[in-house]
């Protein structure tokens, strides 16, 4: 039996994802006995709303986690690296939405629809995957389970809210300036800390996160490595090109896959996805029905459409996968992990 | 020796591409003895500028082509189907920028950097390929020639100007309305004549042109079929997913290729493209140098960057290809065909 409620902390409670975490805990009625909103020193003192109550945000320190059972982190990798182990020391389970621990082999990287059972191996910290990875593996896991998966190739169309609230403001400000024939002055995108900044309004920028030595961006490497880890298949071939677009919320992905099994039909894949948890099939070309970022924003599911056979490879399929990057891509998946922990009896022990 | 100039007609002279044709003929100093701007009945009487002179647009009829040596068509497929044969009957060579004749096996489909010699087979009409095809084959032909090409997979990021001036207006109007919290009312995109219309501002729409029975859009099938025809290789594997973005001008493409030859390096490909006609290499991740639609707009070249090895397939490479869809994708390629015709002695005979 579950308890009446858990003592929950949200680290980064004033950020875009933190705000969605509070809303999602409330909306999905996660059993919360007490909610402690934490943040950097800079945001401490701000107010946030939870279940109609105004709560004062406190600065996150190691001692903040005394008596906390569940801590949802989304305040940047350095905060997680410093404070998540402190929270665990004090008995909390941490669900971390940064990239700090994702590739640590002792830390489960979990999308409940795909690898919920990995939670049983946790040692205090559970990592929430990258937004663009989550929606893709949700769409592909039913296919992998039924027909095997050999290869994945993705080109992304990612929303600016994935880069934070300031990036959203920058996009809309640039739009307004361009419409008014004013000068623009890019300062944030594509990557806040990088050397150069480019126009995002009315543009498509093929850089998300910093470049690695191999010519891939860190975002691309996240999609490649995290997909293999979540699916427990190091031999899975994954390739990614990640592109930032002037879209507020909702990542879209052009995904090509090759299955292991021969003779799989588009109808079989559609039927499979239609019955799968967390997926809405939107696929009727005759009616111009396909997923759109503007439709997916604000919704929990991963939307899949435009499923069609490759014209050369009988084991190859193309599809279009869209989800709200702040919800399924971040806050919702973290809260789903919390529900899974509870269901598996791993919480509040 | 070339003559002092040719008697040239531009059909669709008031359209977005027609306007670029006039500007490009003038800018590249194509030898024009006389310029006849033609259009539909609706636009007849309008004025256009050519070499500082105001010319009155006339309605295009079969007799308009009496004494014309070169006719550049860009007024829609039905106009080309009706009038291009009439122009040829009267002795003109037609360069047609619509999809009307592209897949006709007796009609050359030409990108001068790739298959200029095909012009020698013409029987009066030469087809200009689809915008998204042109920039891709320009980028890939040097690689194909040097190392062989087995497979091409592309996801596009296409600008609204490819759907005409009205689509550009719709995008900017929607942007303005959304910034002002006003209702939007999509009426044109994704496809003017289709049943449903969707928001393009702050969105990514995976439909360009009408859907075919096989689940692909006509735009996707154009990229697949035209690439094989231009490269004279029916066994080339080509796959495409075409997506419309809120970008005014400049198509971007995430392209994956597999070459035939073993052991090809990224450096070899970069060196090859750097020396190739019509291509500007923009590829320095350390300096965040990669092609951007906003940079390519207004320029003649095809810009290539983000070239990197696939992490699983030693013959596989990813790259990012950007060009101005109205210039190299349409008007410039048509004018380059005219120059090639002249160079090969095929014009004004």
Interface residues (C-beta under 8 A of the other chain):
Chain A: X151 X153 X155 X157 X172 X175 X176 X179 X190 X194 X195 X196 X198 X199 X202 X203 X204 X205 X206 X207 X211 X214 X215 X216 X224 X237 X238 X239 X241 X243 X245 X246 X247 X248 X252 X254 X256 X266 X285 X286 X287 X288 X290 X291 X292 X293 X294 X305 X306 X307 X308 X309 X310 X311 X312 X313 X316 X318 X320
Chain B: X151 X153 X155 X157 X172 X175 X176 X179 X190 X194 X195 X196 X198 X199 X202 X203 X204 X205 X206 X207 X211 X214 X215 X216 X224 X237 X238 X239 X241 X243 X245 X246 X247 X248 X252 X254 X256 X266 X285 X286 X287 X288 X290 X291 X292 X293 X294 X305 X306 X307 X308 X309 X310 X311 X312 X313 X316 X318 X320
